Amino acid sequence: MAEEKEIRLEKWRGKNNVDRAWEMAPEFLATNTNFDVTRAGTLRRRAGFTVTALTSGYKNLWSNSWIILATHNSDLVRVYTDLSGVSILRTQVGDGLMSYVEVNDKVVYSNGQVIGYIQGYTDYSFTAPTDSFKRAMIPGHLLEFYNNRIYIANENALFWTDVVSKRWGSIDARTNVRQLASRIRLLKAVDDGLYLSDENFIYFAGGTSPEKMTLLKVTNYPAIEGMVKKIDGSLLAEPIAGYCLAILGSKGLLIASNGGNIKNVTEKYYEIGNGVYGTMLFRRNNTGMNQLVLSIRR
């Protein structure tokens, strides 16, 4: 009887759903259930988790260093940090998906139906300016704060405010709008511009002044709405100085940084497929591993 020899695979790259299992390189996994792949390429059994809940029906969760926000029964609420209860900030905001953005000591929110802001645990509405050619903030489905202005995506239109430190919540109705060809799926800033996506492509709008931004197409496929997260570039397998964006496109996970530099890091071995909307979470799990957790609505 021939002597059996041990075959040891030292390094793994993750799950591969593009190649046939028969043709797959040995460092890939055809299936991977409850295992994480470390930066060093080793497999680690995924740790369990504890479910914490107040009651059912909470949506649109968001937090920063001083507040936790959510919607519950069509109301915008503040969740206490110890999860002991909530207080209602604004009633009847609707059931739409809420976008939030931190603007200095305020949090601006909108879901395409309503828009407002939280300051000091109190809800405020934007007041209409009385100046000629000025209009109040309009609701949108995506918000971003970049270079002292708030940007608002409303279907295929991109609006921006006047400089907020000089005029809070005011839009110049004559000039402060641009359009993409279809609904805007992505609106996120880096140091020197904005990453945008419509239903066809991802773009980089470079420049600090919105009137002078130049639009560059950087992929031939769109982002999945809601699937973007700012991350520390030093944590990547190929580190990037400063912060960058993790963006989920229809053809894989992209890392996007300043200057319109964008790279698909999964396209060759993992197919995402179609998605309508999703959300992305960055976390350090209880074993010290940095992870992106993705949830997609098909």
Phi, psi and omega in degrees: 000131182294144179288131178282138179247140179284133175251119183246123176260116190273336189218137180241149178250345179125190183281142178236116178244017179260309181278154173292145182304324182296327185261002188285139175297148188294343180277358178258159178246133175285325175226152182206099183249117177060037172231142172253150174254121183283170178300328180282354179090016177262157178268139178225129180297133183292134180288159177284185181213163178245128180272126177240127182213146173277294172211186178275167172095006178275136180223171172055043178292140178203148179209157167226204186287347185228355182208149172243126181242154177197171169246146181211121182053043178071010176253146172274127186231156169258126178268129179295145187296336177270006179061025181277346181172190181221162169232141183279128178264321181207133182270154171052057176273352181097177185256007182291161178290127187266137172250139180234150172211136179276128180232096183058245181263017182236161170236118178267139181227152175196150177229021183086345179251318179230162173215145179189189178210154179250132174218123180061038181065020178237141180270139178228152172258154175281132180269148181286129178289154180261354180290150176297143177067011178253148177223158180284167177303139178253151177296152176209170181265347176222142179231150173207152177243121183213129176051047173070022175227150173264131177254139185230122174264121177236100188056247181261001183260140177245116177256156172219153182272168165296168178303121190291335179287345179254323182214108187279124171071033182240137179240135174280113185293344182277323192232340193274056178202142171226167181230148165253173187289334183210184185309135180281123182258341185219135176210100184210138186262149162242191187295327189236025177164189183240138168266130182230154171216141166255204183278003183236319188218165169254139183234160169240122177260100186271143178125160182262340179258122185299328181292336185250007180297140175255135185261123181238126175286127184244348172219161177261020179212161186270168169278159171268126187302135179088349188261076177208144180210134175282131182224159177283118184296339180289346181274352183285158176300324171246093191301146175238137179293135178078203182261153177219184181243137166262121183236132175264115175260174182291347179243017174138183181272127183249144170250120185239135181226191184301154174076012182079014178283120185218140184220131175275117186261359181231355190303326186285339185224356179220122182260124182281314184086181184286144175212141180274316185200159177195186176216155184227135181237134171256132181211159167253115185283180187284002172253005178088008181272133175277130186222148164259126178251123186243139175227124186239136173267120182278000000 
